[in-house]
Amino acid sequence: MNCPNCNGRAIGRVGNEQFYCWTCFKEFSMTNGKMEIFDIAEDGSLVSFNQEDVDATLL
């Protein structure tokens, strides 16, 4: 599996269908066929990282 943001391979699983990229420090998930990418805020909350042309086929 590669990161949909940076195409890195250093991916960890953080939950059910939730993953973390150690290369670009983004969390991502696949929900209902839609890829969602998140930044992690200082308080640990997830903030949507809108990137319109993310290709979900990279998974």
Secondary structure, 3 states (H helix, E strand, C coil): CCCCCCCCCCEEEEECCEEEECCCCCEEEEECCEEEEEEECCCCCEEECCCCCCCHHHC
